[in-house]
């Protein structure tokens, strides 16, 4: 397929100018990739090319939600109500709620039930121009359910409408049956679950939750060393509720990203900068938990650490199903500029997933594109509860006939 998108403004997200914006632009698509992009005045007409008039609309790279927990069963609305009454996230977790309550519901759901529930949630993200989404396991915490979750993610990724990056997050919480035997659970992850995940090719990366209520830095390092030995890239939930030094450790091991980061210190910032590790901010969790300590955005900027933004969709601490809302919250709550927010959901989100073929509109990149009924890219993170997405191209093909 070879066609042109004409009469549009294009936010290429190239560096060097705000949004890499091109007015009165043309985007040429060939065989699922960007063939050419630039001002219409610089394009030599080819009468054989199919032309699509976008009537002055804005075109951006397809959005990328680089940190989600979309695969799960049940919900935790009652715990949310308890938090509103004053219970802390840590208190609820230590009483057997939190992640462990979702584990029980997810273990009880079969493949079909998980698939249907996740597909419905995914559809909401796709309607906002998302073309790539990461999905984690971590609500099974046993071999059977972790594999089931990852198979659901893989099956959803077989759709032509979206690419799914699957992440194994077995080190998410201690399952009830291992509550008094941490070492044996870490050994289970290393000796049984990661080998099974790797053998079936079910994960593109391994993640862990390094935190006082989850796993120590040493436990996380042991899991990561095994993952690396099997060729699996690393990501980390780090410094969300306290500074455990996880980000510095993970960056030292070459992690693709460290996520949350509210309590990240300067040595952690410097380690991430040296490694090129992406900082993934998840303002939805900060908002739902009513946190007060913000991630050190100024320090990350000063060190040139790439900043991504994600929904962190999950049933407990961030039931957010809008990447546009996450971008808005990144601006309002964390002080990102609208351009930083859009970069955080395109080029930097791609980098957080280890993907170098998307997130920019330039020749050779996948033609994953979103078309918006706005004039300025800043409008994408300006309004809450408004979805101006009008068309999505996945590898050059209009989604659902678009």
C-alpha positions in Angstrom: 0.0 0.0 0.0 1.3 3.4 -1.0 -0.6 6.6 -0.1 -0.3 10.2 1.0 -1.8 12.0 4.0 -2.2 15.6 2.9 -3.5 18.9 4.2 -2.4 18.3 7.8 -0.1 19.6 10.6 2.4 16.9 11.6 4.1 16.7 15.0 7.0 14.5 14.0 8.5 14.6 17.6 11.9 15.2 16.1 14.2 17.1 18.4 15.3 20.6 17.5 12.0 22.4 17.3 8.8 22.3 19.4 7.1 19.0 18.6 9.1 18.8 15.4 6.0 20.5 13.9 5.5 20.8 10.2 2.6 23.0 8.9 0.8 22.2 5.6 2.5 18.8 5.6 2.4 15.6 3.6 3.1 12.1 5.0 3.9 9.4 2.5 3.3 5.8 3.6 4.7 2.8 1.8 4.5 -0.9 2.9 3.5 0.0 6.5 6.3 2.5 7.1 6.9 6.2 6.7 8.4 6.8 3.3 8.6 10.6 3.4 7.4 13.6 5.6 7.7 17.3 5.0 6.0 20.4 3.7 3.6 20.0 0.9 5.6 22.5 -1.1 8.6 20.2 -1.1 6.7 17.1 -2.4 6.7 16.3 -6.1 3.2 15.0 -7.0 2.9 11.4 -8.1 -0.5 10.8 -9.8 -0.3 7.1 -8.9 -0.4 7.8 -5.2 -3.7 7.6 -3.3 -4.2 10.9 -1.4 -6.1 11.3 1.8 -7.1 14.9 2.7 -7.0 15.3 6.5 -8.7 18.7 6.4 -6.1 20.5 8.5 -6.1 18.0 11.3 -3.0 17.2 13.5 -1.1 14.0 13.0 1.1 12.6 15.7 2.9 9.2 16.2 0.5 6.6 17.5 0.5 6.8 21.3 2.3 4.3 23.4 1.1 3.2 26.9 4.4 1.8 28.3 3.3 0.6 31.8 0.0 -1.2 32.3 -1.4 -4.0 34.4 -4.4 -4.6 32.0 -4.7 -8.3 32.5 -6.6 -9.1 35.7 -10.0 -10.0 37.2 -12.1 -8.2 39.7 -11.7 -4.7 41.0 -10.8 -3.0 44.3 -13.3 -0.2 44.6 -13.9 -1.1 48.3 -10.3 -0.6 49.1 -10.3 2.7 47.3 -13.2 3.7 49.6 -11.2 2.6 52.6 -8.3 4.8 51.5 -10.6 7.8 51.3 -11.5 7.1 54.9 -7.8 7.3 55.9 -6.4 3.8 55.5 -3.0 3.8 53.8 -2.0 1.7 50.8 0.6 -0.1 53.0 -2.0 -0.8 55.7 -4.4 -2.3 53.3 -1.6 -4.4 51.7 -0.4 -5.7 55.1 -4.0 -6.7 56.0 -4.2 -9.0 53.0 -5.7 -6.5 50.6 -4.0 -4.7 47.7 -2.3 -6.8 45.1 -3.1 -10.0 46.9 -6.8 -9.5 46.6 -6.5 -9.1 42.9 -4.4 -12.3 42.8 -7.3 -14.3 44.3 -9.7 -13.0 41.6 -7.3 -13.5 38.8 -6.4 -17.0 39.8 -10.1 -17.9 39.8 -10.6 -16.5 36.2 -10.1 -18.8 33.2 -8.4 -17.8 30.0 -11.6 -16.7 28.3 -12.7 -14.6 31.2 -9.4 -12.8 31.4 -9.2 -12.4 27.7 -12.7 -10.8 27.5 -12.1 -8.4 30.4 -8.7 -7.3 29.1 -9.9 -6.8 25.6 -12.7 -4.5 26.8 -10.2 -2.4 28.8 -7.7 -2.4 25.8 -10.5 -1.0 23.5 -10.8 2.1 25.6 -7.1 2.8 25.2 -7.2 2.2 21.5 -9.9 4.7 21.0 -7.5 7.4 22.2 -4.9 6.7 19.5 -2.9 4.1 21.3 -1.1 1.8 18.9 1.4 0.0 21.2 0.6 -1.0 24.8 2.7 -2.9 27.4 0.9 -5.5 29.6 2.4 -7.0 32.7 1.6 -10.2 34.5 2.0 -10.2 38.3 -1.6 -11.0 39.5 -1.0 -14.7 39.4 2.1 -15.2 41.5 2.1 -18.9 40.6 3.3 -20.7 37.5 -0.1 -21.5 36.1 -1.7 -18.1 36.4 1.3 -16.1 35.4 1.5 -18.1 32.2 -2.2 -17.6 31.6 -1.9 -13.9 32.0 1.0 -13.7 29.5 -0.8 -15.9 27.0 -3.7 -13.4 27.2 -1.4 -10.6 26.4 0.2 -12.5 23.5 -3.2 -13.3 22.1 -4.4 -9.7 22.2 -1.1 -8.7 20.5 -2.0 -10.9 17.5 -4.6 -8.3 16.5 -3.8 -6.0 13.6 -5.0 -3.1 15.6 -2.3 -2.9 18.3 1.2 -4.2 19.3 1.3 -5.7 22.8 4.6 -5.8 24.7 4.3 -8.5 27.4 6.2 -8.2 30.7 6.7 -10.8 33.3 6.2 -9.4 36.8 6.2 -12.4 39.1 8.1 -10.4 41.7 5.1 -8.1 42.2 4.1 -9.2 45.7 4.4 -12.2 48.0 1.5 -14.7 47.4 -0.3 -15.8 50.6 1.1 -19.3 50.5 4.7 -17.8 50.7 4.0 -15.1 53.2 6.4 -16.6 55.7 8.9 -17.9 53.2 10.2 -15.2 51.0 13.3 -17.0 49.9 11.3 -20.0 48.5 9.1 -17.7 46.5 12.1 -15.9 44.9 13.6 -19.3 44.2 10.3 -20.4 42.6 10.5 -17.4 40.2 14.1 -18.1 39.3 14.0 -21.8 39.1 10.5 -22.5 37.6 8.6 -19.5 36.4 11.1 -17.5 34.4 12.4 -20.7 32.7 8.8 -21.6 31.7 8.1 -18.0 30.5 11.3 -17.9 28.5 10.8 -21.4 27.0 7.4 -20.4 25.6 8.5 -17.0 24.5 5.8 -15.3 26.5 7.6 -12.2 27.7 9.6 -9.4 26.1 11.0 -8.2 29.5 11.1 -8.9 33.2 9.9 -6.4 35.8 9.8 -6.4 39.6 8.4 -4.3 42.5 11.4 -3.1 44.6 9.8 -1.6 47.7 9.5 -2.0 51.5 6.1 -3.8 51.1 7.4 -5.9 48.1 10.9 -7.1 47.3 14.3 -6.0 48.5 17.1 -4.8 46.2 19.0 -8.0 46.7 15.9 -10.1 45.9 15.2 -8.0 42.8 18.9 -8.3 41.7 18.7 -12.1 41.9 15.6 -12.2 39.7 17.1 -9.8 37.3 20.4 -11.7 37.0 18.4 -14.8 36.0 16.3 -12.8 33.5 19.4 -11.4 31.9 21.0 -14.8 31.6 18.0 -15.8 29.5 18.2 -12.7 27.3 15.3 -10.8 28.8 15.5 -7.0 29.2 14.8 -5.4 32.6 12.3 -2.9 33.9 11.6 -1.9 37.5 8.9 -0.4 39.8 11.2 1.7 41.9 11.2 4.3 44.6 7.4 4.7 44.7 6.9 4.8 48.5 10.5 5.0 49.8 14.0 5.1 48.5 15.3 1.5 48.4 18.1 2.2 45.9 16.4 0.0 43.3 16.6 2.5 40.4 20.4 2.8 40.8 20.8 -1.0 41.0 18.6 -1.6 37.9 20.2 1.2 35.9 23.6 -0.4 36.7 22.3 -3.6 35.2 21.1 -1.7 32.0 17.4 -1.6 32.7 15.2 -0.1 30.0 13.2 1.9 32.5 12.5 2.6 36.1 8.9 3.6 36.9 7.2 5.7 39.6 10.3 7.3 41.1 8.7 9.6 43.7 11.5 9.0 46.1 14.4 8.8 43.6 17.6 10.4 44.9 20.4 12.1 43.0 22.6 9.1 42.8 19.7 7.2 41.3 19.1 10.0 38.8 22.8 9.9 37.8 22.8 6.2 37.5 19.8 6.3 35.2 21.4 9.1 33.1 24.6 7.1 32.7 22.7 4.0 31.6 20.2 5.8 29.3 17.4 4.3 31.5 14.0 5.9 30.9 12.1 7.4 33.8 8.4 6.4 33.4 6.1 8.6 35.4 2.7 7.3 36.5 0.7 10.2 37.8 -2.5 8.2 38.1 -1.1 6.2 41.0 0.2 9.3 42.7 -3.3 10.9 42.3 -5.2 7.9 43.5 -2.9 7.3 46.5 -3.0 11.0 47.3 0.7 11.1 47.6 2.6 14.3 48.4 6.1 13.7 47.2 6.5 14.3 43.5 9.1 12.6 41.4 12.2 14.7 40.9 11.3 16.0 37.4 13.8 19.0 37.5 16.7 16.7 38.4 15.7 14.2 35.7 15.5 17.1 33.2 18.9 18.5 34.3 20.5 15.0 33.8 18.8 14.5 30.4 17.1 11.4 31.6 14.3 10.6 29.0 10.9 11.0 30.7 7.9 8.8 29.7 4.3 9.0 30.9 1.9 6.1 31.3 -1.5 5.2 32.7 -0.2 2.4 35.0 -3.7 1.0 34.6 -4.4 -1.4 37.4 -7.4 -2.2 39.7 -5.9 -0.9 42.9 -3.9 2.3 42.7 -4.4 3.6 39.1 -7.7 2.5 37.5 -7.0 5.0 34.8 -8.0 4.0 31.2 -6.9 7.2 29.4 -3.4 8.0 28.2 -4.6 11.5 27.5 -5.6 11.9 31.1 -2.2 10.6 32.2 -0.6 13.2 30.0 -2.8 15.9 31.5 -1.9 14.8 35.1 1.8 14.7 34.2 1.5 18.3 33.3 -0.8 19.5 36.2 0.6 17.3 39.0 4.3 16.9 38.0 4.9 20.1 36.1 5.7 18.5 32.7 5.2 20.8 29.6 2.6 19.6 27.1 5.5 18.8 24.7 7.2 16.7 27.4 3.9 14.9 28.0 3.5 14.0 24.3 7.1 12.9 24.0 6.4 10.8 27.1 3.7 9.0 25.3 5.5 8.6 22.0 9.2 8.6 21.4 10.3 8.2 25.1 7.6 5.6 25.7 9.0 3.6 22.8 12.4 3.8 24.3 11.2 2.6 27.6 10.0 -0.6 25.8 13.2 -1.0 23.9 11.5 -0.2 20.6 13.4 1.9 18.1 11.0 1.6 15.1 8.1 3.9 16.4 7.3 7.0 18.4 8.6 9.4 15.7 7.3 10.4 12.3 10.3 10.1 10.0 11.3 7.9 7.1 11.8 4.2 8.0 9.6 4.3 11.1 6.4 2.3 11.4 3.4 4.2 10.1 1.7 4.1 13.5 -0.2 7.4 13.4 -3.0 9.2 15.2 -5.1 11.9 13.6 -6.6 14.5 15.9 -9.3 17.1 15.6 -7.1 19.8 17.1 -4.8 22.5 15.8 -2.2 22.6 18.5 -0.4 19.5 20.0 -0.8 21.1 23.5 -4.5 20.5 23.2 -3.9 16.8 23.7 -2.9 17.2 27.3 -5.2 20.2 27.9 -8.7 18.8 28.4 -10.0 16.0 30.6 -12.8 13.8 29.5 -12.5 14.8 25.8 -11.2 12.5 23.1 -10.4 14.3 19.8 -8.9 11.2 18.1 -10.5 10.9 14.7 -8.4 8.3 12.9 -5.7 5.8 13.7 -3.2 4.2 11.3 -1.5 1.0 12.4 1.4 0.1 10.2 -0.2 2.3 7.5 -3.6 0.7 7.6 -6.6 2.7 8.9 -7.8 1.0 12.0 -11.4 -0.4 11.6 -11.4 1.0 8.1 -10.8 4.4 9.6 
